[in-house]
Amino acid sequence: MRVLFSPRLQSSYSALKHCLRQFDGVRPSSKQAWIATARALSSGASRVRTRPNNKTGGRNHEDDQMQKIERENELWRLRNLKGDVALPPALPVECRRGKGQHLLKNSHIADVIVEKAGVRSTDTVLEIGPGTGNLTLKLLQVAKKVIAVEVDPRMIEELQRRVQLTDLAHKLEVIKGDIMRMEFPEFDLCVANIPYKISSPLTFKLLSCTSKYRAAVMMLQREFAKRLMATAGDPLFSRLSANTQLLASVSILMEVSKANFSPPPKVDSTVVCISPHLSPPPVDLQEWNNFIRVCFSRKNKTLGAIFRQKHILSLLAGHSSQGFSGPDEEDSEDIECKDLAVDYSQQEDQEVEPRNTELCSQVDLGELKETALDVLGCLGFAERRSVKLTQPEFLKLLASFNEAGINFGNARTARPA
């Protein structure tokens, strides 16, 4: 009969046979001798190196990971003894793809981000999504203070463990929570490596907040970054582009391959710098957002065709029960932030369905349509599409609509003159 052993049991069994062969013939005659023999066997077994199993290698993946971490820790200790600048390695934390967790593992990329972000020694840096701290430790070496906001307690535990091994712990403040459900603290610079699904709402929350910060450096999906920077005439130009460029200037800092993350995402990333304009925009944000929403409701149609639609005229007349924001509108005191924080990357190509196309006795929709078309005709915009209009042209069109008595504020109170 052949007895099968697991790899670990086989290894222990081989070590025990080796020790027994070494002590073959020993016949202890007392209790003390038996104890001494057992200790010798134990110490001998710990020194035995067994031959790995052909099929499994004699160890599993967890053993390999732990040995790698032990080697990295030992190397880190040796470098610290020599006076070299070294950062403690991270223990493995399982990332949850459902939550969009992808940790930046390339330390060179982290160095470049810190350098191009222009972090100053007097800066308080807001880091959103620090993960296990690969970028956080780099920021702590330069900034005056880092406020790290993380929702996953496992990541927070590992981040704090690593920082405590350095002399930078006094610079770090960790806040456990969802950044989309909390107020921003005061900060000078924002650095974020976030799940792609919250890119749009977080971008507009940053642009709508009252904190006077210098810039936000964000790791974004490459396609989303292209939409942020798209200009008039670009097929990617959309509500996202128009709203962002009204409030800030956007520049690309670097491209990052998906191979630099663990686990790797499905797409490549782009690091962008979003710098808010020093002066506020010359329009009301709520009215601007409603106006842009109407213009891009059907981006492939001309503006003349859009403003002939009865449901658009009903919105302007204030007789739509759903308002400009559509069915996803949420009641909130902070209308600008909430309304702008819609996931445009997912909804920008969706067409607005007609809601209330019945003629209203209170307002002559025909007269309203003529007024709107007259404004478009005078500016020469009736046959133009929204994707072709520049930012100054949008501002000019909105001002002309307001002068003609057409407002895009609260749909329930706006009335033509």
C-alpha positions as CSV (number, residue, x, y, z in Angstrom):
1,M,0.0,0.0,0.0
2,R,1.3,3.5,-1.0
3,V,0.6,6.3,1.4
4,L,0.2,9.8,-0.1
5,F,1.3,12.9,1.8
6,S,0.6,16.6,1.2
7,P,3.7,18.7,0.2
8,R,4.1,20.1,3.7
9,L,3.7,16.8,5.4
10,Q,6.1,15.1,3.0
11,S,8.7,17.8,3.7
12,S,8.3,17.3,7.5
13,Y,8.4,13.5,7.1
14,S,11.6,13.7,5.1
15,A,13.2,15.9,7.7
16,L,12.3,13.6,10.5
17,K,13.7,10.5,8.7
18,H,17.0,12.4,8.2
19,C,17.2,13.3,11.9
20,L,16.4,9.7,12.9
21,R,19.2,8.4,10.7
22,Q,21.6,10.9,12.4
23,F,20.7,9.7,15.8
24,D,20.3,6.0,14.9
25,G,21.6,3.8,17.8
26,V,21.0,6.3,20.5
27,R,19.4,4.6,23.5
28,P,18.8,7.2,26.2
29,S,18.6,5.6,29.6
30,S,17.1,8.5,31.6
31,K,14.4,11.1,31.3
32,Q,17.0,13.9,30.9
33,A,18.6,12.0,28.0
34,W,15.2,11.6,26.3
35,I,14.7,15.4,26.6
36,A,18.1,16.1,25.2
37,T,17.5,13.8,22.3
38,A,14.2,15.4,21.5
39,R,15.8,18.9,21.5
40,A,18.5,17.7,19.3
41,L,16.0,16.2,16.9
42,S,14.0,19.4,16.9
43,S,17.1,21.6,16.2
44,G,18.3,19.2,13.5
45,A,14.9,19.2,11.8
46,S,14.9,23.0,11.6
47,R,18.2,23.0,9.8
48,V,17.3,20.3,7.3
49,R,16.7,21.6,3.7
50,T,14.5,19.1,1.8
51,R,14.3,18.6,-1.9
52,P,11.3,20.3,-3.4
53,N,8.4,18.2,-4.8
54,N,8.5,18.0,-8.6
55,K,4.8,18.8,-9.0
56,T,4.3,21.6,-6.4
57,G,7.8,22.9,-5.7
58,G,7.5,21.9,-2.1
59,R,5.7,25.2,-1.2
60,N,2.7,27.2,-2.1
61,H,2.1,30.7,-3.3
62,E,1.7,32.1,0.3
63,D,5.1,30.8,1.3
64,D,6.7,32.5,-1.7
65,Q,5.0,35.8,-0.9
66,M,6.1,35.7,2.8
67,Q,9.7,34.8,1.9
68,K,9.7,37.7,-0.6
69,I,8.4,40.1,2.0
70,E,11.0,38.9,4.5
71,R,13.8,39.5,2.0
72,E,12.4,43.0,1.3
73,N,12.1,43.8,5.0
74,E,15.7,42.6,5.6
75,L,17.0,44.7,2.7
76,W,15.1,47.7,4.0
77,R,16.7,47.3,7.5
78,L,20.2,47.0,5.9
79,R,19.7,50.1,3.8
80,N,18.5,52.0,6.9
81,L,21.6,50.9,8.8
82,K,23.7,52.3,6.0
83,G,21.9,55.6,6.1
84,D,20.2,55.2,2.7
85,V,16.7,56.6,2.2
86,A,14.5,53.6,2.1
87,L,10.7,53.0,2.5
88,P,9.2,50.0,4.2
89,P,7.7,47.4,1.8
90,A,3.9,46.7,1.8
91,L,2.3,43.5,2.9
92,P,0.0,42.0,0.3
93,V,-3.6,43.2,0.6
94,E,-6.2,41.6,-1.6
95,C,-7.7,44.2,-3.9
96,R,-11.5,44.1,-4.6
97,R,-12.1,44.5,-8.3
98,G,-15.8,45.2,-7.7
99,K,-14.7,48.4,-5.8
100,G,-12.3,49.4,-8.5
101,Q,-9.2,48.9,-6.4
102,H,-5.9,48.9,-8.4
103,L,-2.7,49.7,-6.4
104,L,0.1,51.6,-8.1
105,K,3.1,49.3,-7.7
106,N,5.8,51.1,-9.7
107,S,7.7,53.4,-7.4
108,H,9.3,55.3,-10.3
109,I,5.8,56.3,-11.4
110,A,5.1,57.6,-7.9
111,D,8.3,59.6,-7.9
112,V,7.4,61.2,-11.2
113,I,3.8,62.1,-10.0
114,V,5.2,63.8,-6.9
115,E,7.7,65.7,-9.0
116,K,5.3,66.8,-11.7
117,A,2.6,67.7,-9.2
118,G,5.0,70.4,-7.8
119,V,4.6,69.4,-4.2
120,R,6.0,72.1,-1.9
121,S,7.4,71.8,1.6
122,T,4.6,74.1,2.9
123,D,1.8,72.1,1.3
124,T,-1.0,70.3,2.9
125,V,-1.8,67.5,0.4
126,L,-5.2,65.8,0.3
127,E,-4.7,62.2,-1.0
128,I,-7.8,60.4,-2.0
129,G,-7.5,56.6,-2.2
130,P,-4.0,56.1,-0.7
131,G,-4.3,52.3,-0.7
132,T,-1.3,50.7,1.0
133,G,0.7,53.9,0.8
134,N,3.0,53.6,-2.1
135,L,2.3,57.1,-3.2
136,T,1.6,58.4,0.3
137,L,5.2,57.7,1.6
138,K,6.6,59.6,-1.4
139,L,4.3,62.6,-0.6
140,L,5.2,62.5,3.1
141,Q,8.9,63.0,2.2
142,V,8.2,66.3,0.5
143,A,4.9,67.8,1.9
144,K,4.3,69.5,5.2
145,K,1.3,67.3,5.9
146,V,-0.7,64.6,4.1
147,I,-4.4,64.0,4.7
148,A,-5.3,60.6,3.4
149,V,-9.0,59.7,2.9
150,E,-9.6,55.9,2.5
151,V,-12.8,53.9,2.8
152,D,-11.3,50.4,3.1
153,P,-10.1,49.6,6.7
154,R,-7.7,47.0,5.5
155,M,-5.8,49.5,3.4
156,I,-5.8,52.0,6.4
157,E,-4.3,49.3,8.6
158,E,-1.5,48.6,6.2
159,L,-0.9,52.3,5.5
160,Q,-0.5,53.1,9.1
161,R,1.7,50.1,9.7
162,R,4.1,51.2,7.0
163,V,4.2,54.8,8.1
164,Q,4.8,53.9,11.7
165,L,8.1,52.2,10.6
166,T,9.4,55.6,9.4
167,D,10.0,59.0,11.1
168,L,7.2,60.6,9.0
169,A,4.2,59.4,11.0
170,H,3.6,62.9,12.6
171,K,2.9,64.3,9.1
172,L,0.1,61.9,8.3
173,E,-3.6,62.3,9.1
174,V,-5.9,59.4,8.1
175,I,-9.6,59.9,7.6
176,K,-11.8,56.8,7.2
177,G,-14.8,57.5,5.0
178,D,-16.2,57.9,1.5
179,I,-14.9,61.1,0.0
180,M,-18.2,61.6,-1.9
181,R,-20.1,61.7,1.3
182,M,-18.0,64.1,3.3
183,E,-16.8,67.7,3.2
184,F,-13.3,68.5,1.9
185,P,-10.8,69.6,4.6
186,E,-8.6,72.6,3.9
187,F,-5.8,71.7,1.5
188,D,-3.3,73.2,-1.0
189,L,-3.0,70.3,-3.4
190,C,-5.0,67.2,-4.2
191,V,-3.5,63.9,-5.4
192,A,-5.9,61.0,-6.2
193,N,-5.6,57.5,-7.6
194,I,-9.3,56.6,-7.5
195,P,-11.7,54.0,-8.9
196,Y,-12.7,55.1,-12.4
197,K,-16.4,55.0,-11.7
198,I,-16.2,58.0,-9.4
199,S,-14.0,60.1,-11.7
200,S,-16.7,62.4,-13.0
201,P,-18.5,63.1,-9.7
202,L,-15.2,63.6,-7.8
203,T,-13.9,66.0,-10.6
204,F,-16.9,68.2,-10.3
205,K,-17.0,68.0,-6.5
206,L,-13.5,69.3,-6.5
207,L,-14.3,72.1,-9.0
208,S,-17.4,73.1,-7.0
209,C,-15.8,73.1,-3.5
210,T,-15.0,76.4,-1.8
211,S,-11.5,75.5,-0.7
212,K,-8.8,77.6,-2.4
213,Y,-6.5,74.9,-3.6
214,R,-3.8,75.2,-6.3
215,A,-4.4,72.1,-8.3
216,A,-5.7,68.5,-8.3
217,V,-3.5,65.8,-9.8
218,M,-5.6,62.7,-10.6
219,M,-5.0,59.3,-12.1
220,L,-7.9,58.8,-14.6
221,Q,-8.9,56.4,-17.3
222,R,-7.2,57.5,-20.5
223,E,-10.5,57.8,-22.4
224,F,-12.0,60.0,-19.6
225,A,-8.9,62.2,-19.6
226,K,-9.3,62.8,-23.4
227,R,-12.9,63.9,-22.8
228,L,-11.8,66.3,-20.2
229,M,-9.4,68.0,-22.6
230,A,-11.5,67.7,-25.8
231,T,-12.2,71.0,-27.5
232,A,-14.8,72.2,-30.0
233,G,-14.8,70.1,-33.2
234,D,-13.4,67.1,-31.4
235,P,-15.8,64.1,-31.6
236,L,-15.1,63.6,-27.8
237,F,-16.3,67.2,-27.0
238,S,-19.2,66.9,-24.6
239,R,-21.0,68.3,-21.5
240,L,-18.1,67.0,-19.5
241,S,-15.6,69.0,-21.6
242,A,-17.7,72.2,-21.6
243,N,-18.4,72.1,-17.8
244,T,-14.8,71.3,-16.8
245,Q,-13.2,73.9,-19.0
246,L,-15.6,76.6,-17.7
247,L,-14.2,76.1,-14.2
248,A,-10.6,75.0,-14.8
249,S,-7.7,74.3,-17.1
250,V,-6.6,70.7,-17.7
251,S,-3.2,69.4,-18.7
252,I,-1.7,65.9,-19.2
253,L,1.2,65.1,-16.9
254,M,2.0,61.6,-18.0
255,E,0.6,58.3,-19.5
256,V,0.6,55.2,-17.3
257,S,0.4,51.7,-18.6
258,K,-2.0,49.3,-16.9
259,A,1.0,47.0,-16.2
260,N,2.0,49.4,-13.4
261,F,-0.9,48.5,-11.2
262,S,-1.8,45.4,-9.1
263,P,-4.1,44.0,-10.2
264,P,-3.9,45.5,-13.6
265,P,-7.0,47.3,-14.9
266,K,-8.5,46.6,-18.3
267,V,-7.4,50.0,-19.7
268,D,-4.4,52.4,-19.5
269,S,-4.4,55.5,-17.4
270,T,-3.5,59.1,-17.7
271,V,-2.3,61.5,-14.9
272,V,-3.9,64.9,-15.4
273,C,-3.5,68.2,-13.6
274,I,-6.7,70.2,-13.1
275,S,-6.1,73.8,-12.1
276,P,-9.2,75.9,-11.1
277,H,-9.4,79.3,-12.6
278,L,-8.5,82.1,-10.3
279,S,-11.6,84.2,-11.1
280,P,-15.1,82.7,-10.9
281,P,-17.0,82.1,-14.2
282,P,-19.2,84.9,-15.4
283,V,-22.4,82.8,-15.2
284,D,-24.6,81.1,-12.6
285,L,-23.4,77.5,-12.4
286,Q,-26.9,76.1,-12.1
287,E,-28.2,78.0,-15.2
288,W,-25.0,77.1,-17.1
289,N,-25.4,73.4,-16.3
290,N,-29.0,73.4,-17.4
291,F,-28.2,75.3,-20.6
292,I,-25.3,72.9,-21.5
293,R,-27.6,69.9,-20.7
294,V,-30.2,71.1,-23.2
295,C,-27.6,71.9,-25.9
296,F,-26.0,68.4,-25.6
297,S,-29.3,66.6,-25.2
298,R,-28.9,65.4,-28.8
299,K,-25.3,66.3,-29.7
300,N,-25.6,65.2,-33.3
301,K,-28.6,67.5,-34.0
302,T,-28.4,71.2,-34.9
303,L,-29.3,73.7,-32.2
304,G,-32.2,74.8,-34.4
305,A,-33.6,71.3,-34.3
306,I,-33.1,71.0,-30.6
307,F,-35.0,74.2,-29.7
308,R,-37.9,73.2,-31.9
309,Q,-38.7,70.1,-29.8
310,K,-41.8,70.5,-27.7
311,H,-40.3,68.9,-24.5
312,I,-37.4,71.4,-24.6
313,L,-39.8,74.3,-24.9
314,S,-41.8,72.9,-22.0
315,L,-38.7,72.9,-19.9
316,L,-38.0,76.5,-20.8
317,A,-41.6,77.4,-20.1
318,G,-41.4,75.8,-16.7
319,H,-44.0,73.1,-17.2
320,S,-41.9,70.0,-16.9
321,S,-42.4,68.2,-13.6
322,Q,-38.9,66.7,-13.8
323,G,-36.9,69.9,-14.5
324,F,-33.6,70.2,-16.5
325,S,-31.8,67.6,-14.5
326,G,-34.1,64.7,-15.6
327,P,-35.0,61.7,-13.5
328,D,-31.6,61.5,-11.8
329,E,-32.1,64.9,-10.1
330,E,-31.6,64.8,-6.3
331,D,-32.9,67.3,-3.8
332,S,-30.0,69.1,-2.3
333,E,-29.1,72.6,-1.0
334,D,-25.8,72.5,-2.9
335,I,-27.5,72.4,-6.3
336,E,-24.3,73.4,-8.3
337,C,-22.2,70.6,-6.8
338,K,-24.9,67.9,-6.9
339,D,-26.1,68.8,-10.4
340,L,-22.6,69.0,-11.9
341,A,-21.6,65.8,-10.2
342,V,-23.5,63.6,-12.6
343,D,-21.6,60.8,-14.3
344,Y,-21.3,62.5,-17.7
345,S,-18.9,59.8,-19.0
346,Q,-21.8,57.3,-18.8
347,Q,-24.7,59.6,-19.7
348,E,-23.4,62.2,-22.2
349,D,-24.5,60.2,-25.3
350,Q,-27.9,59.4,-24.0
351,E,-30.8,61.3,-25.6
352,V,-33.3,63.1,-23.5
353,E,-36.7,61.5,-24.0
354,P,-39.7,63.8,-24.4
355,R,-41.6,64.2,-21.1
356,N,-44.3,66.7,-21.5
357,T,-45.3,67.6,-25.1
358,E,-48.8,68.9,-24.5
359,L,-49.5,72.5,-25.3
360,C,-49.8,74.6,-22.1
361,S,-52.6,77.2,-21.9
362,Q,-50.4,79.5,-19.7
363,V,-47.6,80.0,-22.2
364,D,-47.7,80.1,-25.9
365,L,-45.0,77.5,-26.8
366,G,-45.1,78.7,-30.4
367,E,-44.1,82.2,-29.4
368,L,-41.3,80.8,-27.2
369,K,-40.0,78.7,-30.1
370,E,-39.9,81.7,-32.4
371,T,-38.0,83.7,-29.8
372,A,-35.4,80.9,-29.4
373,L,-35.0,80.5,-33.2
374,D,-34.7,84.3,-33.7
375,V,-31.8,84.3,-31.1
376,L,-30.1,81.4,-32.9
377,G,-30.6,83.0,-36.3
378,C,-29.2,86.3,-35.3
379,L,-26.0,84.6,-34.0
380,G,-25.8,82.2,-37.0
381,F,-26.1,79.2,-34.7
382,A,-29.3,77.7,-36.0
383,E,-27.6,75.2,-38.3
384,R,-24.6,74.5,-36.0
385,R,-24.1,71.6,-33.6
386,S,-23.1,71.9,-30.0
387,V,-19.9,69.8,-30.6
388,K,-18.7,72.6,-32.9
389,L,-19.3,75.6,-30.5
390,T,-16.4,77.1,-28.5
391,Q,-16.6,78.2,-24.9
392,P,-16.9,81.9,-25.7
393,E,-19.7,81.1,-28.2
394,F,-21.6,79.1,-25.6
395,L,-21.3,82.0,-23.2
396,K,-22.5,84.5,-25.9
397,L,-25.5,82.3,-26.8
398,L,-26.5,82.0,-23.1
399,A,-26.3,85.7,-22.7
400,S,-28.4,86.3,-25.8
401,F,-31.1,83.9,-24.5
402,N,-31.2,85.8,-21.2
403,E,-31.5,89.1,-23.0
404,A,-34.5,87.7,-25.0
405,G,-36.1,86.6,-21.7
406,I,-35.3,82.9,-22.0
407,N,-33.8,81.6,-18.8
408,F,-32.3,78.2,-17.9
409,G,-32.6,78.5,-14.1
410,N,-35.3,76.7,-12.1
411,A,-37.6,75.2,-14.7
412,R,-40.6,75.7,-12.5
413,T,-40.2,79.4,-12.1
414,A,-38.5,80.5,-15.4
415,R,-40.8,82.5,-17.6
416,P,-40.1,84.2,-20.9
417,A,-40.4,88.0,-20.9
